[in-house]
Amino acid sequence: MGVTPIIAPSMLSSDFANLASEAKRMLDFGADWLHMDIMVKFVHFVPNLTIGAPVIESLRKHTKAFLDCHLMVTNPIDYVEPLGKAGASGFTFHVEVSKENWQELIQKIKSNAMRPGVALKPGTPIEEVYPLVDSENPVEMVLVMTVEPGFGGQKFMPEMMDKVRVLRKKYPSLDIEVDGGLGPSTIEMAASAGANCIVAGARYSYIPYAKLCFGKSGEMLTSFLQPRSKQICF
């Protein structure tokens, strides 16, 4: 399978007063990407407000890491240029709010030197992302939410792994990311379903960052290698 295993700790769980040092700590422990949850408080999407372009710009001054930005907003196209200028690496928007302009949105993301991805909430059918992956100008990653977006610390929904299995079978070389409730007891479940990008983060808990294991045949194994570090505590 032509995909690379990626561990992306969610910086939403970090100490925001020391974000640069927290980012360095995650990278020193062996993280591949830094996952940045960008939420804007809207009744119809999420009830919380988190980081935005100014924080991304500030963090970019202190790291060369891939900043994997997940936009939980109702109008993602308005954030493309600000995040591009701030130094974001990836821009993942939600399919639920982009049905009318996703082609324009993908093009704008790429024009601002970012990697486009699409996310879907637990209640959204997986078929809704197919046109975005099959397009002549496609997204490069699909993020399957394994909790409802908006809050950390929710329980992992194992039934969402059916979406991952379907995606992996249909798109063998696609980056498939999973986000929500991932830790020692659920990473293996996600990996065996076909996810290769793991967003790990649980507020006030210990999180092992493990590199996923691939067999010689190229297929994802259900087991994963020893953690790159002992344990990481926010």
N, C-alpha and C positions, 0 to 999 in steps of 0.2 A: 504494500500500500504506500503510495507516494506522498506521505504526509510526515511532518516533523512533530515530535512530542514537545509541547510547550506548557510550562507552568507559569501562571500569571497571578501572583498574589494581589488581592484587592486592597488598594490603598485606602479604601473607605474605613478600614479597621485600624488605621495607623494613628499616631499622635500627630495631629495637624500642625501643632506648634513646632514640630521637628520633622517636617515632611521630607526634607532633603536627606537627613541622616537615616530616616526610616527606609527611604528608597534605596540608599546605599547598602543598608543592612540586608534587605531582601535580595539584592543582586549579589552581595557577597555570599549569601547562603545558597546561591545557585538559581535564583529565579530567572526566567527567560524574558518575560515581559512584565510591565507594571500595569495593572488593570485600574482604570480610572472611571468611577461611576459618576456620571454627570446627570443630575436630576434637577428639574425645575418644578416648583410647586404649582401643579395644575390639578384641578378637581378630577379631570378625566384621565389622568395618567398616574402620577404618584403624588402622595401627600407631603413628601419631604423635599428639602432644598439642600443641595450639596455643592460640590466644587464647580468652577467654571473656567473660562479661558484665562483669567488672570492667574489662577493657581497653576494651571498647566504651563503658562509662560514662566512663572517663577521657578517651578520645578525643572523645566528644561535647561535652565542656566546651570543646574547642578548635576545633570545626568545625560548620557547619550542613549539611555535605554529606550526600547520601543514602548511608547505610551499608548496603550490599548484603550481608547476612549469609548465608553458605552453610553449613548445618549438616550436617556429616558425622558424625553420631552415631546411636546405635541407638534412642534414646528422645527424639526431638525435642520432644514435648509438654512435657517437664519444663523445657525451656529457654525457652518462650514468654514467660512472665511475667518472668523475670529479664532477658531481652533487651529486652522492651518497656519495662521500667522503666529500663534502661540507656540507652535512646535509639536502638535499632536502627530502621532505616527499612524494610528488607525482610527477610523470613524465608523462606529457601528450604530445604525439607526433602527428604529422599530418599524416593522412592516405594517403594524396596525394604524400608524399615523402617516404613512407614505404611499398609500395606494394610488393617489392621483398624480404624484410627481416623482416617482422613484427613479425614472430614467434620467431626468434632469439632475436629481440629487446625486446619483452615482457619478455622473460626469463631472459635477462640480467638486465632489470629494477628490476625485483623481486629479482634477486641474489644480487643486490646492495641495498636491503632493502627499495625499494620505491614502491609506488602504481602505477600501469600502467593505463594510460588513453589514449584514442584516440580522436583527434579533426578532424573536417572537415570544410572546407570553405563553404560559401554560395552556390557556384556553384557545389559542389560535391554531387552526389546522396546519400541519406541516406543508400541505400543498400550496399554501399562500406564498411561500418563498421560492417555489420552483421557477416562476418566470424571471426572477431576479438573478438566479444562478444560471439559467439557460440563455439569458440575453446575450446579444453580441457584445455588449459592454457590461459584463456581469459583476456582481459582488464577489469578493474573494474569500469570504468567511460567513458562516451561519452560526449565530449564537442561540442555543436552545436554553431558555430560562427553565431552571428546575425548581424555582420558587416564584411567587408573585413579585414583580419588581417594586421597589420602594423601601424595603426594610432589610437589614442584615439579621442573621441569626434564625432564619426560618428553617423548617424541616424540609429536607430533600424529598422531592417527589419522584420515586423510582419509575412511575408510569411514563415519565417524560423520556425515558431511555428508548421507548418504542420509536419516538421521532428520530432519535440519533441513529438507530439501526436502519431505519428506512432511508435516511439521508446518506449514510455510509454506503449502503448497497447501490443507491442511485448515482452517487458521486464519489467514487473511490479516492480521488485525489483532492477533494475539498477539505479545507480547514473547518473543522466542526468544534465549536467551543461550547462548554457547559458552565453555567453560573448559578450558584445557589445551593447552600447546604453541603458543600463538598469538603471532605476531610478524610481521615484514615479509613472510615467505614464505608465511604461511598465513591472514592476515586477509582477503585478497581472496577466497580460496577459501571461507571461512566466509560472507562477505558475499554472494557470488554464489549460495550455496546458500539464502540467506534469513535468516540470523542478523542481528539488529539490535543485540544487546548483546554486546560483545566484552570478555572478561576477559583483559587483557594483563598478563603478568608472567612473567619468567624470571630466576631468581636469578643474580646476577653477570653479567648481560648487558645490552646496550643495547636499549631498547624504544621504538619510535616509536608515539605515540598519534595515530592518524589518524581523522578524522571520515569516516564512510561517506558515499558519494555517492548521492543519489537523483535519478532523472530527472524531467522535468516530468510524465511520465505517472504518476508515483508508484511505479514499479517500481524495485527495487534494481538499480543498475548493478554490473558486475563490477569496475569500477575504483573507487578512493577518492581523496579530495582529498589535497592535500599535508598532511603532518603539521602539527599545530598548533604543535609545537615542533620543534627540530632532533632531538635524541635525549635520552632520559632514562636515566640510569644509576643503579641502586641500588648 
